Amino acid sequence: ITSDNIKTLNTRLDKLSTIFDIEAKLIEVSNEEEQTFDPNFWNDSKQAEIVMKSIKEKKSWIKDYNSAKIFLDELEV
């Protein structure tokens, strides 16, 4: 793998971060997790389930992006 390939991969990863709006997902996860600390949050189990599912999905996107970033960082080394 050449340095040009790595630069191309970095560019693609940056675009993915923008397309999937990873920064916004991090903020949304933080806000939704804050909701779960409210004692009344669990009173409406259906709404709680929706929020928990949303958190899980966003964390999955974030985890996958971070994994790709780590692999690319290791590749650069």
mmJSON file of the N, C-alpha and C atoms, coordinates in Angstrom:
{"data_MODEL":{"atom_site":{
"group_PDB":["ATOM","ATOM","ATOM","ATOM","ATOM","ATOM","ATOM","ATOM","ATOM","ATOM","ATOM","ATOM","ATOM","ATOM","ATOM","ATOM","ATOM","ATOM","ATOM","ATOM","ATOM","ATOM","ATOM","ATOM","ATOM","ATOM","ATOM","ATOM","ATOM","ATOM","ATOM","ATOM","ATOM","ATOM","ATOM","ATOM","ATOM","ATOM","ATOM","ATOM","ATOM","ATOM","ATOM","ATOM","ATOM","ATOM","ATOM","ATOM","ATOM","ATOM","ATOM","ATOM","ATOM","ATOM","ATOM","ATOM","ATOM","ATOM","ATOM","ATOM","ATOM","ATOM","ATOM","ATOM","ATOM","ATOM","ATOM","ATOM","ATOM","ATOM","ATOM","ATOM","ATOM","ATOM","ATOM","ATOM","ATOM","ATOM","ATOM","ATOM","ATOM","ATOM","ATOM","ATOM","ATOM","ATOM","ATOM","ATOM","ATOM","ATOM","ATOM","ATOM","ATOM","ATOM","ATOM","ATOM","ATOM","ATOM","ATOM","ATOM","ATOM","ATOM","ATOM","ATOM","ATOM","ATOM","ATOM","ATOM","ATOM","ATOM","ATOM","ATOM","ATOM","ATOM","ATOM","ATOM","ATOM","ATOM","ATOM","ATOM","ATOM","ATOM","ATOM","ATOM","ATOM","ATOM","ATOM","ATOM","ATOM","ATOM","ATOM","ATOM","ATOM","ATOM","ATOM","ATOM","ATOM","ATOM","ATOM","ATOM","ATOM","ATOM","ATOM","ATOM","ATOM","ATOM","ATOM","ATOM","ATOM","ATOM","ATOM","ATOM","ATOM","ATOM","ATOM","ATOM","ATOM","ATOM","ATOM","ATOM","ATOM","ATOM","ATOM","ATOM","ATOM","ATOM","ATOM","ATOM","ATOM","ATOM","ATOM","ATOM","ATOM","ATOM","ATOM","ATOM","ATOM","ATOM","ATOM","ATOM","ATOM","ATOM","ATOM","ATOM","ATOM","ATOM","ATOM","ATOM","ATOM","ATOM","ATOM","ATOM","ATOM","ATOM","ATOM","ATOM","ATOM","ATOM","ATOM","ATOM","ATOM","ATOM","ATOM","ATOM","ATOM","ATOM","ATOM","ATOM","ATOM","ATOM","ATOM","ATOM","ATOM","ATOM","ATOM","ATOM","ATOM","ATOM","ATOM","ATOM","ATOM","ATOM","ATOM","ATOM","ATOM","ATOM","ATOM","ATOM","ATOM","ATOM","ATOM"],
"id":[1,2,3,4,5,6,7,8,9,10,11,12,13,14,15,16,17,18,19,20,21,22,23,24,25,26,27,28,29,30,31,32,33,34,35,36,37,38,39,40,41,42,43,44,45,46,47,48,49,50,51,52,53,54,55,56,57,58,59,60,61,62,63,64,65,66,67,68,69,70,71,72,73,74,75,76,77,78,79,80,81,82,83,84,85,86,87,88,89,90,91,92,93,94,95,96,97,98,99,100,101,102,103,104,105,106,107,108,109,110,111,112,113,114,115,116,117,118,119,120,121,122,123,124,125,126,127,128,129,130,131,132,133,134,135,136,137,138,139,140,141,142,143,144,145,146,147,148,149,150,151,152,153,154,155,156,157,158,159,160,161,162,163,164,165,166,167,168,169,170,171,172,173,174,175,176,177,178,179,180,181,182,183,184,185,186,187,188,189,190,191,192,193,194,195,196,197,198,199,200,201,202,203,204,205,206,207,208,209,210,211,212,213,214,215,216,217,218,219,220,221,222,223,224,225,226,227,228,229,230,231],
"type_symbol":["N","C","C","N","C","C","N","C","C","N","C","C","N","C","C","N","C","C","N","C","C","N","C","C","N","C","C","N","C","C","N","C","C","N","C","C","N","C","C","N","C","C","N","C","C","N","C","C","N","C","C","N","C","C","N","C","C","N","C","C","N","C","C","N","C","C","N","C","C","N","C","C","N","C","C","N","C","C","N","C","C","N","C","C","N","C","C","N","C","C","N","C","C","N","C","C","N","C","C","N","C","C","N","C","C","N","C","C","N","C","C","N","C","C","N","C","C","N","C","C","N","C","C","N","C","C","N","C","C","N","C","C","N","C","C","N","C","C","N","C","C","N","C","C","N","C","C","N","C","C","N","C","C","N","C","C","N","C","C","N","C","C","N","C","C","N","C","C","N","C","C","N","C","C","N","C","C","N","C","C","N","C","C","N","C","C","N","C","C","N","C","C","N","C","C","N","C","C","N","C","C","N","C","C","N","C","C","N","C","C","N","C","C","N","C","C","N","C","C","N","C","C","N","C","C","N","C","C","N","C","C"],
"label_atom_id":["N","CA","C","N","CA","C","N","CA","C","N","CA","C","N","CA","C","N","CA","C","N","CA","C","N","CA","C","N","CA","C","N","CA","C","N","CA","C","N","CA","C","N","CA","C","N","CA","C","N","CA","C","N","CA","C","N","CA","C","N","CA","C","N","CA","C","N","CA","C","N","CA","C","N","CA","C","N","CA","C","N","CA","C","N","CA","C","N","CA","C","N","CA","C","N","CA","C","N","CA","C","N","CA","C","N","CA","C","N","CA","C","N","CA","C","N","CA","C","N","CA","C","N","CA","C","N","CA","C","N","CA","C","N","CA","C","N","CA","C","N","CA","C","N","CA","C","N","CA","C","N","CA","C","N","CA","C","N","CA","C","N","CA","C","N","CA","C","N","CA","C","N","CA","C","N","CA","C","N","CA","C","N","CA","C","N","CA","C","N","CA","C","N","CA","C","N","CA","C","N","CA","C","N","CA","C","N","CA","C","N","CA","C","N","CA","C","N","CA","C","N","CA","C","N","CA","C","N","CA","C","N","CA","C","N","CA","C","N","CA","C","N","CA","C","N","CA","C","N","CA","C","N","CA","C","N","CA","C","N","CA","C","N","CA","C","N","CA","C"],
"label_alt_id":[null,null,null,null,null,null,null,null,null,null,null,null,null,null,null,null,null,null,null,null,null,null,null,null,null,null,null,null,null,null,null,null,null,null,null,null,null,null,null,null,null,null,null,null,null,null,null,null,null,null,null,null,null,null,null,null,null,null,null,null,null,null,null,null,null,null,null,null,null,null,null,null,null,null,null,null,null,null,null,null,null,null,null,null,null,null,null,null,null,null,null,null,null,null,null,null,null,null,null,null,null,null,null,null,null,null,null,null,null,null,null,null,null,null,null,null,null,null,null,null,null,null,null,null,null,null,null,null,null,null,null,null,null,null,null,null,null,null,null,null,null,null,null,null,null,null,null,null,null,null,null,null,null,null,null,null,null,null,null,null,null,null,null,null,null,null,null,null,null,null,null,null,null,null,null,null,null,null,null,null,null,null,null,null,null,null,null,null,null,null,null,null,null,null,null,null,null,null,null,null,null,null,null,null,null,null,null,null,null,null,null,null,null,null,null,null,null,null,null,null,null,null,null,null,null,null,null,null,null,null,null],
"label_comp_id":["ILE","ILE","ILE","THR","THR","THR","SER","SER","SER","ASP","ASP","ASP","ASN","ASN","ASN","ILE","ILE","ILE","LYS","LYS","LYS","THR","THR","THR","LEU","LEU","LEU","ASN","ASN","ASN","THR","THR","THR","ARG","ARG","ARG","LEU","LEU","LEU","ASP","ASP","ASP","LYS","LYS","LYS","LEU","LEU","LEU","SER","SER","SER","THR","THR","THR","ILE","ILE","ILE","PHE","PHE","PHE","ASP","ASP","ASP","ILE","ILE","ILE","GLU","GLU","GLU","ALA","ALA","ALA","LYS","LYS","LYS","LEU","LEU","LEU","ILE","ILE","ILE","GLU","GLU","GLU","VAL","VAL","VAL","SER","SER","SER","ASN","ASN","ASN","GLU","GLU","GLU","GLU","GLU","GLU","GLU","GLU","GLU","GLN","GLN","GLN","THR","THR","THR","PHE","PHE","PHE","ASP","ASP","ASP","PRO","PRO","PRO","ASN","ASN","ASN","PHE","PHE","PHE","TRP","TRP","TRP","ASN","ASN","ASN","ASP","ASP","ASP","SER","SER","SER","LYS","LYS","LYS","GLN","GLN","GLN","ALA","ALA","ALA","GLU","GLU","GLU","ILE","ILE","ILE","VAL","VAL","VAL","MET","MET","MET","LYS","LYS","LYS","SER","SER","SER","ILE","ILE","ILE","LYS","LYS","LYS","GLU","GLU","GLU","LYS","LYS","LYS","LYS","LYS","LYS","SER","SER","SER","TRP","TRP","TRP","ILE","ILE","ILE","LYS","LYS","LYS","ASP","ASP","ASP","TYR","TYR","TYR","ASN","ASN","ASN","SER","SER","SER","ALA","ALA","ALA","LYS","LYS","LYS","ILE","ILE","ILE","PHE","PHE","PHE","LEU","LEU","LEU","ASP","ASP","ASP","GLU","GLU","GLU","LEU","LEU","LEU","GLU","GLU","GLU","VAL","VAL","VAL"],
"label_asym_id":["A","A","A","A","A","A","A","A","A","A","A","A","A","A","A","A","A","A","A","A","A","A","A","A","A","A","A","A","A","A","A","A","A","A","A","A","A","A","A","A","A","A","A","A","A","A","A","A","A","A","A","A","A","A","A","A","A","A","A","A","A","A","A","A","A","A","A","A","A","A","A","A","A","A","A","A","A","A","A","A","A","A","A","A","A","A","A","A","A","A","A","A","A","A","A","A","A","A","A","A","A","A","A","A","A","A","A","A","A","A","A","A","A","A","A","A","A","A","A","A","A","A","A","A","A","A","A","A","A","A","A","A","A","A","A","A","A","A","A","A","A","A","A","A","A","A","A","A","A","A","A","A","A","A","A","A","A","A","A","A","A","A","A","A","A","A","A","A","A","A","A","A","A","A","A","A","A","A","A","A","A","A","A","A","A","A","A","A","A","A","A","A","A","A","A","A","A","A","A","A","A","A","A","A","A","A","A","A","A","A","A","A","A","A","A","A","A","A","A","A","A","A","A","A","A","A","A","A","A","A","A"],
"label_entity_id":["1","1","1","1","1","1","1","1","1","1","1","1","1","1","1","1","1","1","1","1","1","1","1","1","1","1","1","1","1","1","1","1","1","1","1","1","1","1","1","1","1","1","1","1","1","1","1","1","1","1","1","1","1","1","1","1","1","1","1","1","1","1","1","1","1","1","1","1","1","1","1","1","1","1","1","1","1","1","1","1","1","1","1","1","1","1","1","1","1","1","1","1","1","1","1","1","1","1","1","1","1","1","1","1","1","1","1","1","1","1","1","1","1","1","1","1","1","1","1","1","1","1","1","1","1","1","1","1","1","1","1","1","1","1","1","1","1","1","1","1","1","1","1","1","1","1","1","1","1","1","1","1","1","1","1","1","1","1","1","1","1","1","1","1","1","1","1","1","1","1","1","1","1","1","1","1","1","1","1","1","1","1","1","1","1","1","1","1","1","1","1","1","1","1","1","1","1","1","1","1","1","1","1","1","1","1","1","1","1","1","1","1","1","1","1","1","1","1","1","1","1","1","1","1","1","1","1","1","1","1","1"],
"label_seq_id":[1,1,1,2,2,2,3,3,3,4,4,4,5,5,5,6,6,6,7,7,7,8,8,8,9,9,9,10,10,10,11,11,11,12,12,12,13,13,13,14,14,14,15,15,15,16,16,16,17,17,17,18,18,18,19,19,19,20,20,20,21,21,21,22,22,22,23,23,23,24,24,24,25,25,25,26,26,26,27,27,27,28,28,28,29,29,29,30,30,30,31,31,31,32,32,32,33,33,33,34,34,34,35,35,35,36,36,36,37,37,37,38,38,38,39,39,39,40,40,40,41,41,41,42,42,42,43,43,43,44,44,44,45,45,45,46,46,46,47,47,47,48,48,48,49,49,49,50,50,50,51,51,51,52,52,52,53,53,53,54,54,54,55,55,55,56,56,56,57,57,57,58,58,58,59,59,59,60,60,60,61,61,61,62,62,62,63,63,63,64,64,64,65,65,65,66,66,66,67,67,67,68,68,68,69,69,69,70,70,70,71,71,71,72,72,72,73,73,73,74,74,74,75,75,75,76,76,76,77,77,77],
"pdbx_PDB_ins_code":[null,null,null,null,null,null,null,null,null,null,null,null,null,null,null,null,null,null,null,null,null,null,null,null,null,null,null,null,null,null,null,null,null,null,null,null,null,null,null,null,null,null,null,null,null,null,null,null,null,null,null,null,null,null,null,null,null,null,null,null,null,null,null,null,null,null,null,null,null,null,null,null,null,null,null,null,null,null,null,null,null,null,null,null,null,null,null,null,null,null,null,null,null,null,null,null,null,null,null,null,null,null,null,null,null,null,null,null,null,null,null,null,null,null,null,null,null,null,null,null,null,null,null,null,null,null,null,null,null,null,null,null,null,null,null,null,null,null,null,null,null,null,null,null,null,null,null,null,null,null,null,null,null,null,null,null,null,null,null,null,null,null,null,null,null,null,null,null,null,null,null,null,null,null,null,null,null,null,null,null,null,null,null,null,null,null,null,null,null,null,null,null,null,null,null,null,null,null,null,null,null,null,null,null,null,null,null,null,null,null,null,null,null,null,null,null,null,null,null,null,null,null,null,null,null,null,null,null,null,null,null],
"Cartn_x":[0.854,0.0,0.898,0.582,1.403,0.817,1.604,1.124,-0.058,-0.088,-1.24,-2.517,-2.406,-3.565,-4.063,-3.135,-3.499,-4.172,-3.653,-4.27,-5.693,-5.872,-7.204,-8.153,-7.668,-8.493,-8.83,-7.872,-8.13,-9.21,-9.13,-10.132,-11.507,-11.564,-12.847,-13.409,-12.527,-12.986,-13.5,-12.834,-13.308,-14.688,-14.881,-16.183,-17.258,-16.895,-17.856,-18.265,-17.303,-17.605,-18.625,-18.479,-19.411,-20.762,-20.737,-21.987,-22.822,-22.167,-22.884,-23.011,-22.42,-22.499,-22.189,-20.988,-20.553,-20.582,-20.142,-20.139,-21.552,-22.512,-23.907,-24.428,-24.043,-24.483,-23.926,-22.685,-22.1,-22.905,-23.281,-24.07,-25.455,-26.076,-27.406,-27.381,-26.362,-26.235,-26.119,-25.287,-25.11,-26.436,-27.178,-28.474,-29.487,-29.517,-30.48,-30.111,-28.81,-28.399,-28.762,-28.697,-29.095,-30.566,-31.393,-32.819,-33.044,-32.187,-32.382,-32.143,-31.485,-31.24,-32.461,-33.423,-34.655,-35.453,-35.817,-36.559,-37.867,-38.474,-39.741,-39.547,-38.315,-38.028,-38.586,-38.441,-38.82,-40.311,-41.054,-42.5,-43.22,-42.756,-43.329,-42.383,-42.668,-41.735,-41.575,-42.638,-42.535,-41.625,-41.786,-40.928,-39.485,-39.324,-37.979,-37.302,-38.06,-37.519,-37.076,-37.846,-37.501,-36.201,-36.075,-34.864,-33.657,-33.812,-32.704,-32.269,-33.232,-32.912,-32.16,-32.588,-31.928,-30.483,-30.28,-28.921,-28.057,-28.601,-27.853,-27.46,-28.379,-28.092,-27.007,-27.121,-26.127,-24.76,-24.74,-23.468,-22.834,-23.641,-23.128,-22.433,-23.063,-22.448,-21.126,-21.14,-19.946,-18.841,-19.203,-18.22,-17.602,-18.426,-17.915,-16.989,-17.361,-16.498,-15.17,-15.236,-14.011,-13.123,-13.72,-12.947,-12.207,-12.902,-12.262,-11.123,-11.329,-10.296,-9.076,-9.304,-8.207,-7.437,-8.156,-7.491,-6.638,-7.158,-6.414,-5.198,-5.357,-4.215,-3.122,-3.52,-2.553,-1.886,-2.641,-2.098,-1.032,-1.259,-0.297,1.019,0.954,2.171,2.924],
"Cartn_y":[-1.175,0.0,1.235,2.152,3.357,4.49,5.543,6.7,7.364,7.259,7.796,7.032,5.713,4.913,5.33,5.556,5.95,7.322,8.246,9.573,9.455,8.597,8.383,7.818,6.865,6.286,7.323,8.177,9.247,10.189,10.523,11.398,10.747,9.482,8.761,8.71,8.466,8.378,9.733,10.801,12.145,12.404,11.976,12.145,11.333,10.123,9.295,9.954,10.565,11.263,12.36,13.059,14.131,13.578,12.575,11.998,11.415,10.666,10.019,10.925,12.112,13.131,12.531,12.005,11.319,12.254,13.497,14.452,14.678,14.817,15.02,13.776,12.607,11.368,11.281,11.721,11.719,12.618,13.775,14.712,14.134,13.551,12.965,11.821,10.987,9.876,10.431,11.444,12.057,12.601,13.294,13.854,12.775,11.732,10.651,9.868,9.678,8.979,9.802,11.123,11.998,11.79,11.569,11.331,10.096,9.106,7.849,8.009,9.1,9.332,9.881,10.358,10.882,9.707,9.795,8.685,8.345,9.325,9.083,8.493,8.434,7.929,6.523,5.695,4.288,4.048,5.093,4.942,4.605,5.149,4.856,3.885,2.613,1.59,1.61,1.931,1.964,3.1,4.267,5.403,5.127,4.522,4.184,3.211,2.258,1.289,1.974,2.94,3.676,4.443,5.107,5.885,4.956,3.853,2.914,2.321,2.037,1.514,2.569,3.805,4.904,5.053,4.983,5.073,3.937,2.743,1.563,1.703,2.162,2.312,3.352,4.478,5.541,5.102,4.403,3.906,2.914,2.148,1.205,1.942,3.012,3.823,4.418,4.954,5.573,4.537,3.369,2.3,1.862,1.684,1.263,2.308,3.586,4.656,4.666,4.561,4.565,3.365,2.225,1.043,1.291,1.885,2.196,3.184,4.16,5.157,4.496,3.592,2.878,2.039,1.322,0.5,1.363,2.517,3.411,3.982,4.33,4.817,3.752,2.505,1.411,1.185,1.351,1.191,2.247,3.454,4.528,4.238,3.567,3.232,2.17],
"Cartn_z":[0.0,0.0,0.0,-0.882,-1.015,-0.173,-0.03,0.726,0.02,-1.309,-2.044,-1.709,-1.567,-1.168,0.218,1.11,2.476,2.462,1.658,1.552,1.015,0.036,-0.531,0.523,1.292,2.346,3.414,3.755,4.72,4.209,2.942,2.333,2.384,2.058,2.088,3.504,4.466,5.849,6.335,5.946,6.291,5.693,4.454,3.804,4.516,4.929,5.663,6.971,7.633,8.88,8.64,7.526,7.189,6.766,5.915,5.41,6.553,7.429,8.525,9.743,9.675,10.717,12.092,12.2,13.414,14.62,14.437,15.554,16.09,15.204,15.63,16.343,15.855,16.5,17.925,18.122,19.465,20.407,19.914,20.725,21.013,19.992,20.164,21.172,21.108,22.062,23.475,23.626,24.941,25.473,24.624,25.034,25.366,24.549,24.796,26.049,26.286,27.501,28.736,28.615,29.712,30.056,29.037,29.267,30.13,29.967,30.699,32.193,32.608,34.031,34.742,33.987,34.571,35.156,36.438,37.071,36.36,35.699,35.007,33.609,33.162,31.818,31.621,32.605,32.469,32.686,33.034,33.236,31.935,30.831,29.513,28.811,28.969,28.479,26.957,26.238,24.776,24.326,24.919,24.564,24.997,26.158,26.643,25.68,25.185,24.236,22.944,22.478,21.254,21.45,22.591,22.869,22.989,23.683,23.86,22.517,21.655,20.328,19.517,19.62,18.92,19.391,20.693,21.254,20.716,20.724,20.267,18.799,17.961,16.529,16.293,16.975,16.804,17.309,18.432,18.959,17.992,17.299,16.318,15.176,14.66,13.605,14.082,15.3,15.864,16.035,16.546,16.762,15.439,14.423,13.119,12.521,12.645,12.139,12.893,14.214,15.014,14.695,14.426,14.037,12.729,11.766,10.485,10.688,11.558,11.85,12.484,13.408,14.064,13.055,12.19,11.179,10.249,9.886,9.011,9.725,10.985,11.773,11.861,12.075,12.137,10.794,9.742,8.401,8.117,8.596,8.39,9.094,10.255,10.989,10.236],
"occupancy":[1.0,1.0,1.0,1.0,1.0,1.0,1.0,1.0,1.0,1.0,1.0,1.0,1.0,1.0,1.0,1.0,1.0,1.0,1.0,1.0,1.0,1.0,1.0,1.0,1.0,1.0,1.0,1.0,1.0,1.0,1.0,1.0,1.0,1.0,1.0,1.0,1.0,1.0,1.0,1.0,1.0,1.0,1.0,1.0,1.0,1.0,1.0,1.0,1.0,1.0,1.0,1.0,1.0,1.0,1.0,1.0,1.0,1.0,1.0,1.0,1.0,1.0,1.0,1.0,1.0,1.0,1.0,1.0,1.0,1.0,1.0,1.0,1.0,1.0,1.0,1.0,1.0,1.0,1.0,1.0,1.0,1.0,1.0,1.0,1.0,1.0,1.0,1.0,1.0,1.0,1.0,1.0,1.0,1.0,1.0,1.0,1.0,1.0,1.0,1.0,1.0,1.0,1.0,1.0,1.0,1.0,1.0,1.0,1.0,1.0,1.0,1.0,1.0,1.0,1.0,1.0,1.0,1.0,1.0,1.0,1.0,1.0,1.0,1.0,1.0,1.0,1.0,1.0,1.0,1.0,1.0,1.0,1.0,1.0,1.0,1.0,1.0,1.0,1.0,1.0,1.0,1.0,1.0,1.0,1.0,1.0,1.0,1.0,1.0,1.0,1.0,1.0,1.0,1.0,1.0,1.0,1.0,1.0,1.0,1.0,1.0,1.0,1.0,1.0,1.0,1.0,1.0,1.0,1.0,1.0,1.0,1.0,1.0,1.0,1.0,1.0,1.0,1.0,1.0,1.0,1.0,1.0,1.0,1.0,1.0,1.0,1.0,1.0,1.0,1.0,1.0,1.0,1.0,1.0,1.0,1.0,1.0,1.0,1.0,1.0,1.0,1.0,1.0,1.0,1.0,1.0,1.0,1.0,1.0,1.0,1.0,1.0,1.0,1.0,1.0,1.0,1.0,1.0,1.0,1.0,1.0,1.0,1.0,1.0,1.0,1.0,1.0,1.0,1.0,1.0,1.0],
"B_iso_or_equiv":[0.0,0.0,0.0,0.0,0.0,0.0,0.0,0.0,0.0,0.0,0.0,0.0,0.0,0.0,0.0,0.0,0.0,0.0,0.0,0.0,0.0,0.0,0.0,0.0,0.0,0.0,0.0,0.0,0.0,0.0,0.0,0.0,0.0,0.0,0.0,0.0,0.0,0.0,0.0,0.0,0.0,0.0,0.0,0.0,0.0,0.0,0.0,0.0,0.0,0.0,0.0,0.0,0.0,0.0,0.0,0.0,0.0,0.0,0.0,0.0,0.0,0.0,0.0,0.0,0.0,0.0,0.0,0.0,0.0,0.0,0.0,0.0,0.0,0.0,0.0,0.0,0.0,0.0,0.0,0.0,0.0,0.0,0.0,0.0,0.0,0.0,0.0,0.0,0.0,0.0,0.0,0.0,0.0,0.0,0.0,0.0,0.0,0.0,0.0,0.0,0.0,0.0,0.0,0.0,0.0,0.0,0.0,0.0,0.0,0.0,0.0,0.0,0.0,0.0,0.0,0.0,0.0,0.0,0.0,0.0,0.0,0.0,0.0,0.0,0.0,0.0,0.0,0.0,0.0,0.0,0.0,0.0,0.0,0.0,0.0,0.0,0.0,0.0,0.0,0.0,0.0,0.0,0.0,0.0,0.0,0.0,0.0,0.0,0.0,0.0,0.0,0.0,0.0,0.0,0.0,0.0,0.0,0.0,0.0,0.0,0.0,0.0,0.0,0.0,0.0,0.0,0.0,0.0,0.0,0.0,0.0,0.0,0.0,0.0,0.0,0.0,0.0,0.0,0.0,0.0,0.0,0.0,0.0,0.0,0.0,0.0,0.0,0.0,0.0,0.0,0.0,0.0,0.0,0.0,0.0,0.0,0.0,0.0,0.0,0.0,0.0,0.0,0.0,0.0,0.0,0.0,0.0,0.0,0.0,0.0,0.0,0.0,0.0,0.0,0.0,0.0,0.0,0.0,0.0,0.0,0.0,0.0,0.0,0.0,0.0,0.0,0.0,0.0,0.0,0.0,0.0],
"pdbx_formal_charge":[null,null,null,null,null,null,null,null,null,null,null,null,null,null,null,null,null,null,null,null,null,null,null,null,null,null,null,null,null,null,null,null,null,null,null,null,null,null,null,null,null,null,null,null,null,null,null,null,null,null,null,null,null,null,null,null,null,null,null,null,null,null,null,null,null,null,null,null,null,null,null,null,null,null,null,null,null,null,null,null,null,null,null,null,null,null,null,null,null,null,null,null,null,null,null,null,null,null,null,null,null,null,null,null,null,null,null,null,null,null,null,null,null,null,null,null,null,null,null,null,null,null,null,null,null,null,null,null,null,null,null,null,null,null,null,null,null,null,null,null,null,null,null,null,null,null,null,null,null,null,null,null,null,null,null,null,null,null,null,null,null,null,null,null,null,null,null,null,null,null,null,null,null,null,null,null,null,null,null,null,null,null,null,null,null,null,null,null,null,null,null,null,null,null,null,null,null,null,null,null,null,null,null,null,null,null,null,null,null,null,null,null,null,null,null,null,null,null,null,null,null,null,null,null,null,null,null,null,null,null,null],
"auth_seq_id":[1,1,1,2,2,2,3,3,3,4,4,4,5,5,5,6,6,6,7,7,7,8,8,8,9,9,9,10,10,10,11,11,11,12,12,12,13,13,13,14,14,14,15,15,15,16,16,16,17,17,17,18,18,18,19,19,19,20,20,20,21,21,21,22,22,22,23,23,23,24,24,24,25,25,25,26,26,26,27,27,27,28,28,28,29,29,29,30,30,30,31,31,31,32,32,32,33,33,33,34,34,34,35,35,35,36,36,36,37,37,37,38,38,38,39,39,39,40,40,40,41,41,41,42,42,42,43,43,43,44,44,44,45,45,45,46,46,46,47,47,47,48,48,48,49,49,49,50,50,50,51,51,51,52,52,52,53,53,53,54,54,54,55,55,55,56,56,56,57,57,57,58,58,58,59,59,59,60,60,60,61,61,61,62,62,62,63,63,63,64,64,64,65,65,65,66,66,66,67,67,67,68,68,68,69,69,69,70,70,70,71,71,71,72,72,72,73,73,73,74,74,74,75,75,75,76,76,76,77,77,77],
"auth_comp_id":["ILE","ILE","ILE","THR","THR","THR","SER","SER","SER","ASP","ASP","ASP","ASN","ASN","ASN","ILE","ILE","ILE","LYS","LYS","LYS","THR","THR","THR","LEU","LEU","LEU","ASN","ASN","ASN","THR","THR","THR","ARG","ARG","ARG","LEU","LEU","LEU","ASP","ASP","ASP","LYS","LYS","LYS","LEU","LEU","LEU","SER","SER","SER","THR","THR","THR","ILE","ILE","ILE","PHE","PHE","PHE","ASP","ASP","ASP","ILE","ILE","ILE","GLU","GLU","GLU","ALA","ALA","ALA","LYS","LYS","LYS","LEU","LEU","LEU","ILE","ILE","ILE","GLU","GLU","GLU","VAL","VAL","VAL","SER","SER","SER","ASN","ASN","ASN","GLU","GLU","GLU","GLU","GLU","GLU","GLU","GLU","GLU","GLN","GLN","GLN","THR","THR","THR","PHE","PHE","PHE","ASP","ASP","ASP","PRO","PRO","PRO","ASN","ASN","ASN","PHE","PHE","PHE","TRP","TRP","TRP","ASN","ASN","ASN","ASP","ASP","ASP","SER","SER","SER","LYS","LYS","LYS","GLN","GLN","GLN","ALA","ALA","ALA","GLU","GLU","GLU","ILE","ILE","ILE","VAL","VAL","VAL","MET","MET","MET","LYS","LYS","LYS","SER","SER","SER","ILE","ILE","ILE","LYS","LYS","LYS","GLU","GLU","GLU","LYS","LYS","LYS","LYS","LYS","LYS","SER","SER","SER","TRP","TRP","TRP","ILE","ILE","ILE","LYS","LYS","LYS","ASP","ASP","ASP","TYR","TYR","TYR","ASN","ASN","ASN","SER","SER","SER","ALA","ALA","ALA","LYS","LYS","LYS","ILE","ILE","ILE","PHE","PHE","PHE","LEU","LEU","LEU","ASP","ASP","ASP","GLU","GLU","GLU","LEU","LEU","LEU","GLU","GLU","GLU","VAL","VAL","VAL"],
"auth_asym_id":["A","A","A","A","A","A","A","A","A","A","A","A","A","A","A","A","A","A","A","A","A","A","A","A","A","A","A","A","A","A","A","A","A","A","A","A","A","A","A","A","A","A","A","A","A","A","A","A","A","A","A","A","A","A","A","A","A","A","A","A","A","A","A","A","A","A","A","A","A","A","A","A","A","A","A","A","A","A","A","A","A","A","A","A","A","A","A","A","A","A","A","A","A","A","A","A","A","A","A","A","A","A","A","A","A","A","A","A","A","A","A","A","A","A","A","A","A","A","A","A","A","A","A","A","A","A","A","A","A","A","A","A","A","A","A","A","A","A","A","A","A","A","A","A","A","A","A","A","A","A","A","A","A","A","A","A","A","A","A","A","A","A","A","A","A","A","A","A","A","A","A","A","A","A","A","A","A","A","A","A","A","A","A","A","A","A","A","A","A","A","A","A","A","A","A","A","A","A","A","A","A","A","A","A","A","A","A","A","A","A","A","A","A","A","A","A","A","A","A","A","A","A","A","A","A","A","A","A","A","A","A"],
"auth_atom_id":["N","CA","C","N","CA","C","N","CA","C","N","CA","C","N","CA","C","N","CA","C","N","CA","C","N","CA","C","N","CA","C","N","CA","C","N","CA","C","N","CA","C","N","CA","C","N","CA","C","N","CA","C","N","CA","C","N","CA","C","N","CA","C","N","CA","C","N","CA","C","N","CA","C","N","CA","C","N","CA","C","N","CA","C","N","CA","C","N","CA","C","N","CA","C","N","CA","C","N","CA","C","N","CA","C","N","CA","C","N","CA","C","N","CA","C","N","CA","C","N","CA","C","N","CA","C","N","CA","C","N","CA","C","N","CA","C","N","CA","C","N","CA","C","N","CA","C","N","CA","C","N","CA","C","N","CA","C","N","CA","C","N","CA","C","N","CA","C","N","CA","C","N","CA","C","N","CA","C","N","CA","C","N","CA","C","N","CA","C","N","CA","C","N","CA","C","N","CA","C","N","CA","C","N","CA","C","N","CA","C","N","CA","C","N","CA","C","N","CA","C","N","CA","C","N","CA","C","N","CA","C","N","CA","C","N","CA","C","N","CA","C","N","CA","C","N","CA","C","N","CA","C","N","CA","C","N","CA","C","N","CA","C","N","CA","C","N","CA","C"],
"pdbx_PDB_model_num":[1,1,1,1,1,1,1,1,1,1,1,1,1,1,1,1,1,1,1,1,1,1,1,1,1,1,1,1,1,1,1,1,1,1,1,1,1,1,1,1,1,1,1,1,1,1,1,1,1,1,1,1,1,1,1,1,1,1,1,1,1,1,1,1,1,1,1,1,1,1,1,1,1,1,1,1,1,1,1,1,1,1,1,1,1,1,1,1,1,1,1,1,1,1,1,1,1,1,1,1,1,1,1,1,1,1,1,1,1,1,1,1,1,1,1,1,1,1,1,1,1,1,1,1,1,1,1,1,1,1,1,1,1,1,1,1,1,1,1,1,1,1,1,1,1,1,1,1,1,1,1,1,1,1,1,1,1,1,1,1,1,1,1,1,1,1,1,1,1,1,1,1,1,1,1,1,1,1,1,1,1,1,1,1,1,1,1,1,1,1,1,1,1,1,1,1,1,1,1,1,1,1,1,1,1,1,1,1,1,1,1,1,1,1,1,1,1,1,1,1,1,1,1,1,1,1,1,1,1,1,1]
}}}
